[in-house]
Amino acid sequence: VRLASGKSLIGTLAGVVTCSIVTFIFMKAAGPSVTDGSLLALTVVGGLAGGMAELVPLDIDDNFTIPVISGFVLWLSFIILGL
């Protein structure tokens, strides 16, 4: 299934899963400062941010947009969660 941006749905879902796994591993290694509730929230937000960043309709390489957008969204999440 192709989305309006020309991206595939399965590719976007794979991006969400991969970004979730990477966020979980990174935050788990961050140490005891991250509670289980915060870890779950950041894992979901990180996954969705990375997957949705792929769908941005700009003519910019995904290798740039995904880390920049997902990093910004996670930074905002840290502020909101008080981490």
C-alpha positions as CSV (number, residue, x, y, z in Angstrom):
1,V,0.0,0.0,0.0
2,R,1.4,3.4,-1.0
3,L,0.7,6.5,0.9
4,A,0.1,9.9,-0.6
5,S,3.8,10.8,-0.3
6,G,4.8,7.8,-2.3
7,K,6.1,6.0,0.7
8,S,5.0,2.5,1.6
9,L,2.9,1.7,4.7
10,I,5.1,-1.3,5.5
11,G,8.2,0.9,5.3
12,T,6.7,3.4,7.6
13,L,5.6,0.8,10.1
14,A,9.1,-0.7,10.0
15,G,10.5,2.7,10.7
16,V,8.2,3.1,13.7
17,V,9.2,-0.3,15.1
18,T,12.9,0.3,14.5
19,C,12.9,3.8,16.1
20,S,10.9,2.4,19.1
21,I,13.5,-0.4,19.6
22,V,16.4,2.1,19.3
23,T,14.8,4.5,21.7
24,F,14.1,1.7,24.2
25,I,17.7,0.5,24.1
26,F,19.1,3.9,24.4
27,M,16.9,5.0,27.2
28,K,17.4,1.7,29.1
29,A,21.1,2.3,29.0
30,A,20.6,5.9,30.3
31,G,20.3,4.5,33.8
32,P,17.9,4.6,36.7
33,S,16.9,8.2,36.1
34,V,14.2,7.0,33.7
35,T,11.2,5.3,35.3
36,D,9.2,2.5,33.7
37,G,6.3,4.9,32.8
38,S,8.7,7.4,31.3
39,L,10.5,4.7,29.4
40,L,7.3,3.4,27.9
41,A,6.2,6.9,26.9
42,L,9.6,7.8,25.4
43,T,9.7,4.5,23.5
44,V,6.3,5.2,21.9
45,V,7.0,8.8,21.2
46,G,10.4,8.0,19.8
47,G,9.0,5.4,17.5
48,L,6.2,7.5,16.2
49,A,8.4,10.5,15.8
50,G,10.9,8.6,13.7
51,G,8.2,6.9,11.6
52,M,6.3,10.1,11.0
53,A,9.4,12.1,10.2
54,E,9.8,9.8,7.2
55,L,6.5,11.0,5.9
56,V,7.4,14.7,5.9
57,P,6.6,16.0,2.4
58,L,9.8,17.9,2.0
59,D,12.3,17.1,-0.8
60,I,15.0,16.5,1.8
61,D,16.9,13.3,2.4
62,D,15.4,11.0,5.0
63,N,18.8,10.5,6.5
64,F,18.6,14.2,7.6
65,T,14.9,14.6,8.4
66,I,14.4,11.5,10.6
67,P,17.2,12.2,13.2
68,V,16.5,15.9,13.3
69,I,12.7,15.7,13.7
70,S,12.7,12.7,16.0
71,G,15.5,14.2,18.1
72,F,13.5,17.5,18.4
73,V,10.3,15.6,19.4
74,L,12.2,13.5,22.0
75,W,13.9,16.7,23.4
76,L,10.4,18.2,23.9
77,S,9.2,14.9,25.5
78,F,12.1,15.1,28.0
79,I,11.1,18.7,28.9
80,I,7.4,17.7,29.3
81,L,8.3,14.6,31.4
82,G,10.8,16.6,33.4
83,L,13.8,14.4,32.6
